[in-house]
């Protein structure tokens, strides 16, 4: 996979991390940890699992850095692909195991400003509806809308064509619009 001629800002850090430079590895973690946690959290809707996924991504970075080939793919794109695969694995395992907490919804008893509560409820509803999308639509929406990847970068992370990504985005947006229509009167 080509990076489209774009210079990879992480290439030197990956090379140095592969040579055992802990400082370079630390720089990669500082640069990318928040985005990996955010991606996993949006895919899994579970903060603890998101942290675990991000940690596993960086363990793989450390292990794979010596074999990294600059130009094969942009490093950040590869990390997104690894994170998505780890999320898919966890989602598959969830489907195989019954959820003991299914149906249990806990509300924060602390009162807040009505506008803040409404905003939190809307955000929670959007998160829940994104979480109900099929995995690949959820991944496409998450990468483009919440991770700010370009369509080209997101398509590379998903290992699909840009056209296929755009189709996933369109279907995901339609499903979200339909699910949230009553919320916003659309």
N, C-alpha and C positions, 0 to 999 in steps of 0.2 A: 504494500500500500504506500503510495507516495504522499508526501506532505504538501504537494502542489507547488513546490519551490519556495515555500514559506520557511524562513529561518526559524529553527526550533530554539527558543530561548532557554530551554532546559538541557540541551545536548551536552554542554560542557559539565554541568553539575552531574548528569547521569554518568558521563565518562569517568569523572573523578570519584563518584560514589562506587562505581564498578571497580575502581582501583583501590578501594578500601578507605577513602576519605570520608570520615564520619561527619565532618563539617558540611561537605557537599550534600550528603544524605539529609542532614538536618535542615539545610536550606530548601531542599525539595519538599520536605515535610511541612515546613513553615509556609511555603508558597501554595501548596495544594491541599493540605489537610482540611481546611474549612469547606472547600468545594466538594471533596470526597465525602465528608460527613453530611453535607447538605443533600447531595445526590442520593446517598443511601437512605437518609431520613425520609426524603420525599418518596422514594420507591417502597420503603418498608413501613413507614409511619410508626417507627419505633426508635427512640433516641439511643437506647443501649445497643440495639442491633446495628444501628448506623455507625456507632463508635467501633464496634467489633469489625464491621466491614472495612472501614477506613484503615484500621490497624492492619488487617490482612492485606489490603492494597499495598501498604508501605512495606510490609514484610516481603511481598512479591517484588516490589521495586528493588529492595536491597539484594534479593536473590538473583534477579534477572539483569540488574545493571551491568555486570561484567559481559553479558552477551548482547547488550543493546546495540542495534545497528542504526546509526543516525540516517535519516532519510527514508527508512522503511515506513515509518509513520511518525507523526508528531507525538512526542512523549506524553503530553497531556491527553491526547486522544486515546492512546493505549491505556492510560490509567483509568479513563472513563469506561473503556471497554471492560477492563478487569473488574471495576466496581459494579458495573451492570451485571456481569456474569455472576459475581458473588451474591448480588441481590436476587437474581433469578433463582439461584440455588436455594436460597433461604425461602423465597416465596413458594417454590416447589415443595420444600419440606413442610411448610405451614399447611399446604393443601393436604398433605399426607397425614398430619396429626390433628386431632380435634383440639379446638381452642377452649381451655377450661374457663376463660373469662368472657366467652362470647355472650353478648347481651348485657354485660355488666358495664354500665356507664356511670362514672363518678363525676360529679360537678364540683367546681370550686365554690365553697360556701361563702367566701369573702365577697361582699358586694363591691361593685365597681361602677364607674360612670356608665350610664346607659349606652352612650356611643361606643365606649371601649368594649363593653360586653357584646354589642351588636357586631362590631368589627371582628372580635374574636370568634363569635359564632359563625359569621360569614366565612372567615378564614378556615375554620374547622370544617365547615360544610364543603368548601372548595377542596381542602385536603382529602376529605373523605371521598368525594366524587372522583378526584384524580386517582385515589387509591383503588377505586372500583373499575377503572379502565383496564382493558386487557394490557398485559405486561408491556408489549412493544409500543402501544400507544402511550402508555404512562411514561415509558422511558423517553420517547420522542418529545412529549410535552415537557418533561422534567429537564432534559438536556437543553432544549431551545428556550423555554420560558423561564426556567428557574436557575439554570446553570449558565445562561447567556452564551451558549455555543452557537456558532453559525450553522446554517443548514448543512454546509459541507462538512464541518467538524462533527456534527451530530450524526450525519450519515456514516461517516468513517467509524465513529465509536460504535454504532449499531451494525456496522458491516452490511449496509444496504446502499442502494443508489440514492441520489438526492431526490429523484422522483418518488421513490418508495417512501422516503422519509416524509416528503410533503404530503403524501397520501395518508400516512399514519397520523400526521399532525391534523390534517383536515378531518379525518374520522374521529380523532380524539376531541377536537374542538366542538364538532357537531354533537358528540355524546355529552360533553360537559354543558353545552348550551341547553340541550334538551333536559338534562338532569337538574340544572339550576334555573330553568325558565320560571318556575313558581317563585323562586327566591328574588329575582330581579324583574319579574313581570314581563319577561321577554317572550 
